[in-house]
Amino acid sequence: MASNFNNAQNFQIDNYQFVNVNPSADPLEKLQAQIAAGAIHDSKERCDAPKCHPDTRVAVQNDLYSWIVDGDNESDQPRKIKWVTGPAGTGKTAIMGSLSGRCKAGGVLAATFFFASWSASMGRRRKTALVTTIAHQLARYDPDLREEISKAIDTNSDIFDKNLHTQMEVLVLGPLQEIGRHHDKPDLQGAIIIDGLDECEAEQYHDLTSTGPRRKLARKNAEDQLEILQVLQAASSSPFFPFRIIIASRPERVFREFFDPENSPISFAQKLDLHEDYNADTDITLFLEAQFNQLRRRYSLPSSWPPPAAIQMLVKNASGQFIYAATVIRFVDSGHREPPKVLLEAVLKMGETPKTTPNPLEQLDALYSHILESSPDPLLSIWWIQAIDWYSREHVQPIPVTLCIASNINLLLQTDLESNEVEHLLGNLHSLIRIPPPNDWSTAQYGFYHKSLIDFLDDPRRCGKLHVKWIDVKVFLWDRFTGACASEFILVLALASPS
């Protein structure tokens, strides 16, 4: 180690005082290094995230914004957590994104965290960075809170290695308590918005390679989701915690049980069910009319297209699912060889078939099936989709980010780079998959417009003959991988051989 007095001889120093010219990093810089930046509502990673179409979902946003600002006229015990739920496709993430922007404009957005289990950075898939990301935003939300959070990190240097409960106590509740005791200022208020908590994937802490009766089972997603719910509930029950928390998720069992009024009758505000409490038909009608107006102008179509009855049928078939309406528009405008009129007629023809189940996703499933079957080789296209999804989820640890780049996916999955298999298989699927243009393949990634596509393909009851077993996907991946390696080996031999 270097010394302050290397090679020094025959000298004397009185009143020596050493000044460290390399002080430790600022506490808030340490905090920033621990956050999931992509999970914040206005992050670069969420630049393509869905937002509510203008003039739609207004009543829902008004309801939530009013609750954030005014509460439910509670007296002694304000209920600081509200659950927003609804099945896939009801627009939860779009509403939370638009609400976040509205709260920020109104000065009442304290923090956000948007979980995502696919096509997202690892920080958005796990619980690890939740509290640190919230604390980081709170530090920017209020100067006094920023100072107290900085002190807390300085005092607790190992806080980033602690569990979520301890992190919440040290990084959020402790600083809020200090402000309440020592700062003469108006009470803080604002919203903490957490979306997609049902997509949080479990951290695994144990060695799963061990065998025998003492082997520990893998941690389930619901366990980490419940841990987060408990941390947030404990925080909201503190008298020093001034914020209102909105949690948006699908109605999975762990959430239904946690927010059941019979289990905890006084802890939570009344839930908001997007499927039951709000009739989305009017908003879907507005969305479709606006989108068809754009299509008419783009393709020089007559003002009589589509007829009102067609829009009414689409709204009915949507069954409150915004994802159905959005997919229809992308399909009609996807650049197929057929004109928009023909594509819309195909969608409407599907809707004429009487419903056979009470499943609100039946028409969405039929639309997904129709689009996938438009591929010249539907099953091979689905193998590609499943492979892209698998790599984007980083199920192999660690997967370099560069492996998920479109050009590398193509290199791995195509049998012949000259055949343009990508366009052949996926060219008709642009309404389901974000396919980068060829000039962006070296930097961009494939993506999916909505998680419901993967849910559809994973459920044989929904996708029927389009279902592929995971073992078949693995065989496909291995076959393509060995083929790619063989091609590279032959190329190396050809380059190395004498001319």
Secondary structure, DSSP 4 states (H G I P E B T S, - for coil): ---TTTT--S---SS-----SSPPPPHHHHHHTTS-GGGSTT-GGGTT---PPTTSSHHHHHHHHHHHHHTT---SS---EEEEE--TTS-HHHHHHHHHHHHHHTT-EEEEEE--SSSS-GGGTSSTTHHHHHHHHHHHH-HHHHHHHHHHHHH-TTGGGS-HHHHHIIIIIHHHHHHHHH--SPPP--EEEEE-GGGPPPP--S-TT--STTPPPPPPHHHHHHHHHHHHHHHHTSTT---EEEEEE---HHHHHHT-TTT-TTTSPPPEETTTTS-THHHHHHHHHHHHHHHHHHHT--TT-S-HHHHHHHHHHHTT-HHHHHHHHHHHTS--SS-HHHHHHHHHHHHTSPP-SS-TTHHHHHHHHHHHHTSSSHHHHHHHHHHHHHHHTT-SSSPPGGGGBHHHHHHHH-S-TTS-HHHHHHTT-TTTEE---GGGTTT-B-EES-THHHHHHH-HHHHGGG---HHHHHHHHHHHHHHHHHHHHHHHHHHHS--
